[in-house]
Amino acid sequence: MHGSGLHVLQSRIFSRGNPLVRPIDRIEARCIPVLVLIALVTLPVALTVGSSMGHSQLRIAELQQQSRVQVTAITEEAAPPATAVARGFEPVVPPRVPATWVTPWGTEASGLVDVPSGTPVGSRVSIWLDDATGAVVPRPMDATQAVNTGVITGLTFWLISLAAVFGIYALIHGLANRRRFAQWEQELKAAIG
């Protein structure tokens, strides 16, 4: 056997001497390596985008860790129980009930806090406060969440890039098929007479 299978395939596709290979076939065949190269080049770009996002999110997480303080609040009302459909699962938006707490500065404060479904009145729940204003804020992001955001961003970027490459190939293939079918129809009409 002469050369590798890829070499034989390339010589058959790109060969000008093969009467069965139309110019449109050669154009389409030449597009495939270019599109594969583009798909491969987008991988390091996606890694860079994901890494950059991860580092950015880590900085945000550090700032949140430094600017938020955890306190214990006591609920003043019971949270509604989970519905029969949602048993075993927490709702996407947790119930909010009135609660009171003592700030790190020693003053008593009150407001609405998120609690799990079915939390009874008088329960102790952990909440987070903004260190500067004392406002109730979400739990600070941790390093795992920051890294996960970077990974998901990079992976999403690469998958969108791959989808674009496959879309371009589908467009090229569709146009090439349209051209082939038109040529075959002309040749068939010419052969039938």
Backbone as numpy.savetxt, mean C-alpha at the origin, in Angstrom:
# Nx Ny Nz CAx CAy CAz Cx Cy Cz
22.95 -28.97 -29.48 22.10 -27.79 -29.48 22.99 -26.55 -29.48
22.66 -25.57 -30.26 23.45 -24.35 -30.42 22.95 -23.29 -29.45
23.75 -22.90 -28.47 23.43 -21.79 -27.57 22.30 -22.13 -26.61
21.99 -21.14 -25.80 20.93 -21.32 -24.81 19.56 -21.18 -25.46
18.54 -21.60 -24.75 17.17 -21.50 -25.25 16.77 -20.06 -25.50
17.25 -19.13 -24.63 16.94 -17.71 -24.80 17.56 -17.17 -26.07
18.80 -17.59 -26.35 19.48 -17.14 -27.57 18.74 -17.62 -28.82
18.31 -18.87 -28.80 17.58 -19.43 -29.94 16.26 -18.67 -30.13
15.56 -18.40 -29.02 14.29 -17.67 -29.09 14.51 -16.27 -29.66
15.54 -15.59 -29.16 15.82 -14.25 -29.65 16.17 -14.26 -31.13
16.98 -15.23 -31.55 17.37 -15.26 -32.96 16.17 -15.54 -33.85
15.24 -16.34 -33.38 14.05 -16.62 -34.18 13.11 -15.42 -34.24
12.99 -14.71 -33.11 12.07 -13.57 -33.06 12.65 -12.38 -33.81
13.92 -12.08 -33.57 14.52 -10.89 -34.14 15.08 -11.11 -35.55
15.11 -12.35 -35.99 15.67 -12.66 -37.30 14.83 -12.03 -38.41
15.51 -11.37 -39.30 14.81 -10.77 -40.44 14.53 -11.82 -41.52
15.19 -12.94 -41.42 15.02 -13.97 -42.45 13.80 -14.84 -42.25
13.15 -14.78 -41.13 12.00 -15.62 -40.86 10.75 -14.96 -41.44
10.15 -15.56 -42.47 8.99 -14.93 -43.11 7.74 -14.95 -42.24
7.71 -15.79 -41.23 6.54 -15.85 -40.36 6.53 -14.76 -39.31
7.67 -14.13 -39.10 7.76 -13.07 -38.11 7.54 -11.74 -38.81
6.45 -11.07 -38.43 6.09 -9.79 -39.03 6.83 -8.67 -38.29
6.95 -7.51 -38.90 7.59 -6.38 -38.20 6.92 -6.05 -36.86
5.60 -6.17 -36.80 4.90 -5.88 -35.54 5.29 -6.88 -34.46
5.57 -8.13 -34.85 6.02 -9.14 -33.88 7.38 -8.76 -33.30
8.26 -8.25 -34.17 9.60 -7.83 -33.72 9.50 -6.64 -32.77
8.63 -5.69 -33.10 8.46 -4.51 -32.24 7.95 -4.94 -30.87
6.94 -5.81 -30.87 6.40 -6.27 -29.59 7.45 -7.04 -28.80
8.22 -7.89 -29.47 9.24 -8.68 -28.79 10.34 -7.80 -28.20
10.65 -6.69 -28.89 11.69 -5.78 -28.38 11.18 -4.97 -27.19
9.89 -4.80 -27.07 9.32 -4.05 -25.93 9.41 -4.84 -24.62
9.35 -6.15 -24.72 9.32 -6.98 -23.50 10.57 -6.78 -22.64
11.79 -6.88 -23.18 12.96 -6.67 -22.31 13.01 -5.26 -21.72
12.55 -4.28 -22.48 12.54 -2.90 -21.97 11.59 -2.80 -20.79
10.41 -3.40 -20.92 9.44 -3.34 -19.82 9.93 -4.12 -18.60
10.58 -5.25 -18.83 11.15 -6.02 -17.71 12.22 -5.19 -17.00
13.05 -4.50 -17.77 14.08 -3.65 -17.19 13.44 -2.53 -16.36
12.40 -1.91 -16.88 11.71 -0.86 -16.13 11.17 -1.42 -14.82
10.56 -2.60 -14.87 10.02 -3.22 -13.65 11.14 -3.48 -12.63
12.30 -3.91 -13.11 13.42 -4.18 -12.21 14.01 -2.89 -11.64
14.05 -1.83 -12.45 14.60 -0.55 -12.00 13.69 0.08 -10.94
12.39 -0.16 -11.04 11.49 0.44 -10.05 11.64 -0.20 -8.67
12.22 -1.39 -8.59 12.40 -2.03 -7.28 13.32 -1.21 -6.37
14.53 -0.82 -6.79 15.34 0.00 -5.88 14.70 1.37 -5.61
13.97 1.90 -6.58 13.27 3.16 -6.34 12.22 2.96 -5.26
11.49 1.87 -5.33 10.47 1.56 -4.31 11.12 1.36 -2.94
12.28 0.70 -2.91 12.99 0.52 -1.64 13.41 1.87 -1.06
13.85 2.78 -1.91 14.25 4.11 -1.46 13.05 4.89 -0.93
11.93 4.83 -1.65 10.71 5.52 -1.22 10.24 4.95 0.13
10.22 3.63 0.25 9.80 2.99 1.50 10.72 3.32 2.66
12.03 3.31 2.40 13.01 3.63 3.44 12.86 5.08 3.90
12.68 5.98 2.94 12.50 7.39 3.27 11.25 7.60 4.11
10.15 6.93 3.72 8.91 7.04 4.48 9.08 6.46 5.87
9.75 5.32 5.98 9.98 4.71 7.29 10.78 5.61 8.21
11.85 6.23 7.69 12.65 7.14 8.51 11.85 8.36 8.93
11.05 8.88 8.02 10.21 10.03 8.33 9.22 9.68 9.44
8.61 8.50 9.32 7.64 8.07 10.33 8.33 7.79 11.69
9.56 7.31 11.66 10.30 7.10 12.91 10.54 8.43 13.62
10.86 9.48 12.87 11.03 10.81 13.48 9.73 11.30 14.09
8.63 11.09 13.37 7.32 11.48 13.91 7.01 10.69 15.18
7.30 9.40 15.17 7.05 8.56 16.35 7.86 9.05 17.55
9.12 9.42 17.31 9.95 9.93 18.41 9.38 11.22 18.97
8.94 12.12 18.09 8.34 13.37 18.55 7.06 13.12 19.34
6.25 12.19 18.85 5.01 11.88 19.58 5.31 11.26 20.94
6.30 10.38 21.01 6.67 9.77 22.28 7.11 10.83 23.29
7.80 11.86 22.80 8.31 12.90 23.69 7.24 13.91 24.08
6.22 14.09 23.25 5.25 15.16 23.49 3.90 14.67 24.02
3.79 13.41 24.34 2.53 12.88 24.84 2.76 12.16 26.16
1.78 12.27 27.03 1.89 11.65 28.35 0.65 10.79 28.59
0.87 9.64 29.23 -0.22 8.71 29.49 -0.76 8.94 30.90
-2.11 9.01 31.02 -2.76 9.13 32.32 -3.92 8.12 32.38
-4.46 7.93 33.56 -5.59 7.03 33.73 -6.87 7.83 33.92
-7.87 7.51 33.11 -9.17 8.16 33.22 -10.17 7.18 33.81
-11.19 7.73 34.48 -12.25 6.91 35.06 -13.55 7.23 34.32
-14.17 6.19 33.75 -15.38 6.40 32.96 -16.55 6.79 33.86
-17.40 7.69 33.35 -18.58 8.15 34.09 -19.86 7.51 33.57
-19.79 6.86 32.42 -20.93 6.14 31.84 -20.43 4.82 31.29
-21.35 3.87 31.15 -21.00 2.58 30.56 -21.03 2.70 29.04
-20.11 2.01 28.39 -20.10 1.97 26.93 -21.12 0.95 26.45
-21.76 1.20 25.32 -22.73 0.22 24.82 -22.06 -1.12 24.53
-22.79 -2.21 24.75 -22.19 -3.53 24.47 -22.06 -3.75 22.97
-21.20 -4.68 22.61 -21.03 -5.03 21.20 -22.32 -5.66 20.69
-22.67 -5.40 19.44 -23.86 -6.00 18.86 -23.60 -7.46 18.58
-24.66 -8.21 18.33 -24.53 -9.64 18.07 -23.64 -9.90 16.86
-23.75 -9.06 15.85 -22.94 -9.24 14.64 -21.47 -8.98 14.92
-21.18 -8.01 15.80 -19.80 -7.59 16.03 -19.15 -8.30 17.21
-19.82 -9.24 17.86 -19.20 -9.90 19.02 -17.89 -10.55 18.61
-16.90 -10.33 19.42 -15.57 -10.87 19.14 -14.72 -9.93 18.32
-15.32 -8.86 17.83 -14.59 -7.87 17.05 -14.90 -6.49 17.61
-13.87 -5.68 17.71 -14.07 -4.30 18.14 -14.54 -3.49 16.94
-15.46 -2.56 17.15 -15.90 -1.74 16.02 -14.75 -0.87 15.50
-14.89 -0.44 14.25 -13.85 0.39 13.64 -13.72 1.70 14.41
-14.85 2.29 14.77 -14.85 3.51 15.59 -15.32 3.10 16.98
-14.41 3.09 17.97 -14.80 2.64 19.31 -15.79 3.62 19.95
-16.61 3.12 20.88 -17.54 4.02 21.56 -16.77 5.06 22.39
-17.38 6.23 22.53 -16.79 7.30 23.34 -17.72 7.56 24.51
-17.13 7.63 25.70 -17.93 7.90 26.91 -17.27 9.04 27.70
-18.07 9.74 28.50 -17.48 10.78 29.36 -16.58 10.14 30.42
-15.49 10.82 30.74 -14.56 10.33 31.76 -13.87 11.52 32.40
-13.28 11.28 33.57 -12.49 12.30 34.26 -11.09 11.75 34.50
-10.12 12.67 34.62 -8.73 12.27 34.88 -8.00 13.44 35.52
-6.86 13.11 36.09 -6.00 14.14 36.66 -4.82 14.32 35.72
-4.57 15.56 35.33 -3.48 15.84 34.41 -2.14 15.71 35.13
-1.05 15.64 34.41 0.27 15.58 35.04 0.58 16.84 35.86
-0.18 17.92 35.63 0.03 19.16 36.36 -0.84 19.25 37.61
-1.60 18.15 37.89 -2.39 18.08 39.11 -3.80 18.62 39.01
-4.24 19.06 37.84 -5.61 19.57 37.70 -6.53 18.46 37.20
-7.78 18.54 37.61 -8.75 17.55 37.16 -9.33 18.01 35.83
-9.52 17.06 34.91 -10.07 17.37 33.59 -11.11 16.31 33.24
-11.94 16.64 32.28 -12.95 15.68 31.83 -13.16 15.84 30.33
-13.74 14.82 29.75 -14.02 14.83 28.32 -14.42 13.46 27.85
-14.60 13.33 26.54 -14.95 12.04 25.95 -13.68 11.26 25.63
-13.73 9.97 25.95 -12.58 9.10 25.67 -13.06 7.83 24.96
-12.20 7.27 24.12 -12.50 6.02 23.44 -12.29 4.86 24.41
-13.27 3.92 24.41 -13.19 2.75 25.28 -13.65 1.52 24.50
-13.29 0.33 24.94 -13.81 -0.88 24.30 -15.31 -1.01 24.54
-16.00 -1.68 23.64 -17.43 -1.92 23.79 -17.70 -2.63 25.11
-18.77 -2.23 25.78 -19.17 -2.89 27.02 -18.39 -2.48 28.25
-17.56 -1.44 28.18 -16.80 -0.99 29.34 -17.78 -0.45 30.38
-17.75 -0.97 31.63 -18.70 -0.51 32.64 -18.32 0.86 33.21
-19.30 1.52 33.84 -19.06 2.80 34.50 -18.03 2.60 35.60
-17.16 3.58 35.82 -16.14 3.51 36.86 -14.88 2.75 36.46
-14.79 2.35 35.21 -13.60 1.61 34.75 -12.42 2.56 34.57
-11.23 2.02 34.80 -10.00 2.78 34.57 -9.50 2.46 33.16
-9.29 3.51 32.37 -8.78 3.35 31.01 -7.59 4.28 30.82
-6.61 3.82 30.08 -5.44 4.65 29.78 -5.76 5.56 28.61
-5.41 6.84 28.77 -5.55 7.80 27.68 -4.24 8.56 27.53
-4.10 9.23 26.42 -2.89 10.00 26.15 -3.26 11.47 26.03
-2.42 12.32 26.60 -2.63 13.77 26.55 -1.45 14.43 25.85
-1.76 15.51 25.14 -0.71 16.34 24.55 0.00 17.05 25.70
1.31 16.96 25.74 2.09 17.51 26.85 1.96 19.03 26.93
1.74 19.70 25.81 1.67 21.16 25.81 0.28 21.69 26.13
-0.76 21.05 25.58 -2.12 21.59 25.72 -2.99 20.82 26.70
-2.65 19.58 26.96 -3.48 18.75 27.83 -4.65 18.12 27.11
-4.75 18.31 25.80 -5.85 17.74 25.02 -5.66 16.23 24.87
-6.78 15.50 24.81 -6.73 14.06 24.58 -6.30 13.83 23.13
-5.29 12.98 22.97 -4.73 12.68 21.64 -4.61 11.17 21.49
-4.47 10.69 20.26 -4.27 9.24 20.07 -2.96 8.77 20.68
-2.90 7.47 20.92 -1.66 6.86 21.42 -0.52 7.20 20.46
0.67 7.49 20.98 1.78 7.82 20.07 2.17 6.62 19.21
2.59 6.92 18.01 3.05 5.88 17.10 4.30 5.24 17.69
4.43 3.94 17.51 5.66 3.28 17.97 6.52 2.94 16.76
7.72 2.44 17.03 8.68 2.16 15.96 8.16 1.11 14.98
7.45 0.12 15.50 6.91 -0.93 14.62 5.92 -0.35 13.62
5.05 0.53 14.08 4.09 1.16 13.18 4.81 2.01 12.12
5.85 2.70 12.54 6.60 3.54 11.61 7.27 2.69 10.53
7.90 1.60 10.94 8.56 0.71 9.97 7.53 0.07 9.05
6.40 -0.37 9.62 5.34 -0.96 8.80 4.84 0.02 7.75
4.70 1.29 8.12 4.26 2.31 7.16 5.26 2.42 6.02
6.56 2.39 6.33 7.58 2.45 5.29 7.53 1.24 4.37
7.38 0.06 4.95 7.32 -1.17 4.15 6.09 -1.15 3.24
4.96 -0.79 3.80 3.72 -0.77 3.01 3.81 0.28 1.90
4.41 1.44 2.19 4.55 2.48 1.17 5.44 2.00 0.03
6.59 1.42 0.36 7.50 0.92 -0.68 6.87 -0.18 -1.50
6.20 -1.12 -0.84 5.55 -2.23 -1.54 4.43 -1.71 -2.44
3.64 -0.78 -1.93 2.56 -0.20 -2.74 3.12 0.51 -3.97
4.19 1.28 -3.78 4.83 1.97 -4.90 5.26 0.97 -5.96
5.89 -0.12 -5.54 6.38 -1.10 -6.50 5.23 -1.82 -7.20
4.19 -2.17 -6.45 3.05 -2.85 -7.07 2.33 -1.95 -8.07
2.22 -0.66 -7.76 1.62 0.27 -8.72 2.51 0.39 -9.96
3.83 0.41 -9.75 4.75 0.47 -10.88 4.61 -0.78 -11.75
4.51 -1.95 -11.12 4.33 -3.19 -11.88 3.01 -3.17 -12.64
1.97 -2.69 -11.99 0.67 -2.61 -12.67 0.75 -1.70 -13.88
1.49 -0.59 -13.75 1.66 0.31 -14.89 2.43 -0.38 -16.02
3.48 -1.11 -15.68 4.26 -1.82 -16.69 3.40 -2.87 -17.39
2.63 -3.64 -16.62 1.75 -4.64 -17.22 0.66 -3.98 -18.06
0.18 -2.83 -17.62 -0.81 -2.09 -18.41 -0.24 -1.63 -19.74
1.00 -1.15 -19.70 1.66 -0.72 -20.94 1.84 -1.92 -21.87
2.26 -3.06 -21.29 2.42 -4.25 -22.12 1.08 -4.68 -22.72
0.03 -4.65 -21.92 -1.30 -5.04 -22.43 -1.73 -4.12 -23.57
-1.43 -2.84 -23.43 -1.76 -1.89 -24.50 -0.96 -2.20 -25.77
0.35 -2.42 -25.61 1.19 -2.75 -26.77 0.71 -4.04 -27.42
0.43 -5.05 -26.60 -0.02 -6.35 -27.13 -1.36 -6.20 -27.84
-2.26 -5.42 -27.26 -3.56 -5.21 -27.90 -3.44 -4.50 -29.23
-2.60 -3.46 -29.28 -2.39 -2.75 -30.54 -1.72 -3.66 -31.58
-0.76 -4.47 -31.11 -0.09 -5.39 -32.03 -1.08 -6.42 -32.57
-1.94 -6.94 -31.73 -2.94 -7.91 -32.18 -3.91 -7.26 -33.18
-4.28 -6.04 -32.91 -5.18 -5.34 -33.83 -4.52 -5.23 -35.22
-3.25 -4.89 -35.21 -2.50 -4.76 -36.46 -2.38 -6.12 -37.15
-2.07 -7.17 -36.37 -1.95 -8.53 -36.94 -3.26 -8.96 -37.57
-4.36 -8.77 -36.85 -5.66 -9.20 -37.35 -6.02 -8.45 -38.64
-5.69 -7.17 -38.69 -5.96 -6.39 -39.91 -5.12 -6.93 -41.08
-3.85 -7.26 -40.82 -2.99 -7.80 -41.88 -3.48 -9.17 -42.34
-3.88 -10.01 -41.36 -4.37 -11.34 -41.72 -5.64 -11.24 -42.56
-6.50 -10.28 -42.19 -7.73 -10.11 -42.95 -7.43 -9.68 -44.39
-6.48 -8.77 -44.56 -6.09 -8.34 -45.91 -5.51 -9.50 -46.70
-4.63 -10.28 -46.06 -4.02 -11.42 -46.75 -5.05 -12.48 -47.09
-6.02 -12.68 -46.22 -7.07 -13.66 -46.48 -7.93 -13.22 -47.66
-8.28 -11.92 -47.70 -9.06 -11.40 -48.81 -8.30 -11.52 -50.12
-6.98 -11.26 -50.06 -6.15 -11.36 -51.26 -6.03 -12.82 -51.72
-5.98 -13.74 -50.78 -5.86 -15.18 -51.14 -7.17 -15.71 -51.71
-8.29 -15.26 -51.15 -9.59 -15.74 -51.62 -9.92 -15.10 -52.97
-9.48 -13.88 -53.13 -9.62 -13.24 -54.42 -10.78 -12.39 -54.51
